[in-house]
Amino acid sequence: MGRVVILALGSRGDVEPFVALARALRQDGHDVMIHALDDFRDLVGRAGIDFASMRASLPRPGRVAREVDWAMRHAHRHPFVAVAGVGLWLRGVANDITRSVTCRVRPTDTVISGILTLDTALALRAALGCRIAVALFAPCLPTREGPSLIEPLRPAHTSVLNWAGGALAWSAGVWWSRPGGVVARSELGLPRRRTKGFLVPADVPILLAASPLLVPVATDWGPGVRLTGAWHMPASGDQDVPDGLARFLREGPAPVFASFGSVGLISDVSMLVEAAATAGVRLVTTVPRGSGTAPGRVGATVYVVDEAPHAWLLPRTAGVIHHGGAGTTTTALRSGVPSTAVPHQFDQHYYARRLALLGVGPVPVPRRKLDSAALARMMTAMTAAPEAAEYRQRAIRTSAEAAKESGTEEAMRVLRTAQLI
């Protein structure tokens, strides 16, 4: 067997689960390399995994092409805008990303790919004969069963309409992967392929790395799809926590934590500061590097960080408000504190709904309806309102159930059965 090469194109919520899987593979004696955006070099390196740069970085508002910037700023208004924005960005970086991958993969390697590099992985298999598997962090596969589908037209029912919505969601992922696939096929001497009939071959395992607490198994997915449970990193030690943040936590009651993703979906902290003052809570919030807001204190009751170890931090908070990304949702679920979401786009709406159904926090508020008053109500509901104790009790019970999952171990079993490792 050769190396395991992981194509982890995406945000931190996509990369961190792959790092967790890579750690498990390495502990099992496998040589592992992760290809990811430059933003995550340190994250991968700290885990002791070989890092290969995709020679690109996450798109940031104001630092990308004008049409991509516009789509990023308005993605929460309509799903087609969000889909188009990601597609335009991927088209612009496809050459650098894909060539960085094709020049490093060998025929003896096993390639594990996310959805954004799916067509690239299929091209590598066709040209080199390497083995491949697909990893998904949200249920974007077509199914009739609404609870198991990222974009159901009838969320609580089994219906052919849901299958249509699922086919549309899957087609978006396929379209995103096409620019890389075109470059890969050109680099590897393969003919271009049509999008029609573009499906994962039946002999390619699909690993759905999500908690069954959040994603019910759909009976019509077929045997090739395995819900493994979430892939999560162990909690960091205190040495990985900024000194100022640790000091802030010690100085007063547990704060609310608010974070909206590594691509800077909300980078202006003024709305958060106003909401925390209205709710009378302390607050820790994250803004991405380069957002213009410096890490540190904002007044006496707010602390801003550009990066924080979620698995360590979240259990030390009074509640969590986040964007509904797969990784943050899973970590919040395991933390044992109330949580809710402000979904912006894609799978975030699905995970926001699933959290609400679990009853671990107040009703989510879509980004287009968010203001400081809505944020303050969410903070109050998790900390001081009559329902706060019930949210916390449910969060503790759900955390205990989530702790029983062994997602990376199940993924390893699937890969061994398929003779990929």
Secondary structure, DSSP 8 states (H G I E B T S, - for coil): ---EEEE--S-HHHHHHHHHHHHHHHHTT--EEEEE-GGGHHHHHHTT-EEEE-S-----TTSS-HHHHHHHHHGGG-HHHHHHHHHHHHHHHHHHHHHHHHTT--TT-EEEE-GGGHHHHHHHHHHH--EEEEEESS--S--SBGGG-SS-SSTTSB-HHHHHHHHHHHHHHHHHHHHHHHHHHHHTT-----STT----TTS-EEE-S-TTTS---TTS-TTEEE----------GGGS-HHHHHHHHTSS--EEEE-TTTTSS---HHHHHHHHHHT--EEEE--TTSS--SEEETTTEEEES---HHHHGGGSSEEEE---HHHHHHHHHHTS-EEE---STHHHHHHHHHHHHTSSS----GGG--HHHHHHHHHHHHTSTTHHHHHHHHHHHHHHHTT--HHHHHHHHHHHTT--
